[in-house]
Amino acid sequence: MTDATASPNTSGEMWPTELRLAKDRRTLSIAFDNGESYALAAEYLRVKSPSAEVQGHSAEERKTVPGKEQVMVLEVLPIGNYAVRLVFDDMHSTGIFSWAYLRELGRDHAKLWQEYLDELAAKNLSRSPARR
């Protein structure tokens, strides 16, 4: 799924009008019916995945995910009419990104990205993939 249009909005929530994965698979663009639109890097989506693997089951369990600077999105799979599952080239695929969460990631990008960079620095981790 590289381009999609969602069902009409009848709930008062924001609905995506377009979802597009860039040809290089490093950016997912999403536009909403209120005119908001965001281009979200694959790295950002991967490190902010809503999966239990990343978020844990409590704030104390949340993980800082390093080494994802070069990650790509392989697939965008619809989950009903409320979300998508992203499959990344590191084979992470357990996060279900709701429309509300994608909007939050876009709207709060600067703050969330800086928090991530600060966490990496505090833990002496890097965005660069580990050398093999």
C-alpha positions, -999 to 999 in steps of 0.1 A, spaced: 0 0 0 18 31 -11 -12 54 -16 -46 52 2 -77 71 9 -96 64 41 -133 61 46 -154 93 52 -150 108 86 -183 104 106 -168 103 141 -153 138 145 -118 124 146 -91 133 121 -90 109 92 -62 105 67 -69 115 31 -36 103 18 -9 79 29 21 76 7 54 58 11 83 75 -8 100 55 -35 132 53 -15 111 39 14 126 63 39 96 87 43 59 81 50 37 110 41 3 114 56 -24 140 51 -55 145 72 -90 158 64 -84 189 84 -55 200 62 -26 188 84 1 168 66 33 153 78 64 136 62 77 111 88 111 95 84 113 57 86 139 61 113 116 82 134 87 58 129 109 28 138 122 43 170 88 56 181 70 23 172 39 18 194 49 -19 198 53 -35 232 88 -44 220 97 -7 220 72 9 244 71 -19 269 41 -23 291 50 7 313 71 38 311 100 21 329 100 -7 302 103 17 273 134 11 252 156 36 234 163 20 200 197 29 185 212 23 151 182 28 129 194 58 108 193 38 76 161 18 82 134 16 55 98 8 55 91 -23 33 54 -25 36 24 -4 48 -4 -28 57 -39 -16 65 -54 -26 99 -92 -21 95 -100 15 89 -82 29 119 -44 21 115 -15 7 96 11 -19 104 46 -9 92 71 -36 82 107 -23 85 137 -37 67 151 -48 101 120 -70 102 103 -51 130 66 -53 123 47 -55 155 37 -18 159 2 -8 149 2 29 140 -33 44 145 -43 75 127 -43 94 160 -7 82 168 6 91 134 -10 126 138 7 129 172 40 118 158 37 145 131 23 173 153 49 167 181 78 157 159 103 184 171 97 176 208 97 138 204 127 137 181 147 159 205 137 136 234 150 106 214 183 123 206 187 133 242 180 97 253 206 84 228 232 109 242 224 101 278 229 63 271 259 68 249 241 53 219 241 62 182 217 66 154 243 49 131 239 11 125 264 -11 142 292 -22 119 292 -58 109 
